[in-house]
Amino acid sequence: MKQTALALLFAAALPLAQAQAPSVLPLWPEGVPGAKTGLGPERNDKGSTSNVSEPTLTVFRPAVDRPNGTAVIIAPGGGYVMQATAREGEQYANWLSTLGVTSFVLKYRLAEFGHPAPLQDVLRAVRLVREHAAELHVRPDRIGVMGSSAGGHLVASAGTLFDSPLGRTGAAIDKVSARPDFLMLMYPVITMEEPAVHKGSRKALLGANPSAEAIQLMSLEKQVTSRTPPTLLIHTQEDQAVPVENSILFYQALTRAKVPAEMYLFEHGSHGMGMRAGLGTASMWPRRAEEWLKDRGLLDPVK
């Protein structure tokens, strides 16, 4: 019954998704796992989102003359306490649209829930897009995930913990693969260990006194295997919030596991640079990312 209701929901929403205005799809139409009362309303202010209780996917269709069947789920950053929805979500989605990519901006649960709620959300997002690939006009084998800062940590979680029982809730859709086909990581949080840890993200996700086991599990450079998807990493030397060592640690782990990976480390650009101009060669990262997507065949038209 729940699966039928979900299919009807997609059928109703997708015509809107194909119009110019993006449509919003609930991530948990059957009810949010571990739902909490008394959290108050969601907060939206100056392009940021916080106090999330109802995770969603906002669909951005590709440019009308160049759809290629590739999908990217976007997780904005914000230290697991908020999400930079406009800068690191909608802006990226509009850029990807020009490349023919269908994008989904993920609104995921934050510190009010803590681990494993964000992991559950991102893995449910991959499963939903894959299960409904035909209705969404995307290919089930070309579903990537892109994230910035703490959103990058969430994306790297999806790329390493996609088979974790923590990401399942017992729903029928759990049988659908949650493994992304590729990852795009922008100045990501990766490790939960000193000296490179972003302490704010660790506290928001794992609490003030996380266990050694939780730190080990969520230090994602330790979770890379040969099944981790091909990955693009982008970071800068000037990042004073999330040290560039985070990307380096993940790249080294990918290399040891023989996972295809490409990394661009730029001199200029502060943390949260988004797509700003005036940052020297760092402002050209969208061109480098487009080249990477093209080289992997992800911008080729659907045949």
Sequence and secondary structure as in RCSB ss.txt:
>XXXX:A:sequence
MKQTALALLFAAALPLAQAQAPSVLPLWPEGVPGAKTGLGPERNDKGSTSNVSEPTLTVFRPAVDRPNGTAVIIA
PGGGYVMQATAREGEQYANWLSTLGVTSFVLKYRLAEFGHPAPLQDVLRAVRLVREHAAELHVRPDRIGVMGSSA
GGHLVASAGTLFDSPLGRTGAAIDKVSARPDFLMLMYPVITMEEPAVHKGSRKALLGANPSAEAIQLMSLEKQVT
SRTPPTLLIHTQEDQAVPVENSILFYQALTRAKVPAEMYLFEHGSHGMGMRAGLGTASMWPRRAEEWLKDRGLLD
PVK
>XXXX:A:secstr
 HHHHHHHHHHHHHHHHTSSS EEEES TT  TT  SS    EEETTEEES SS EEEEE   TT   S EEEEE
  STTT B HIIIIIHHHHHHHHTT EEEEEE   TTT TTHHHHHHHHHHHHHHHTHHHHT  TT EEEEEETH
HHHHHHHHHHSTT GGG  S GGGGS    SEEEEES     STTT  HHHHHHHH SS  HHHHHHH GGGS  
TTS  EEEEEETT SSS THHHHHHHHHHHHTT  EEEEEESS  TT TT SSSGGGGGHHHHHHHHHHHTTTTS
   
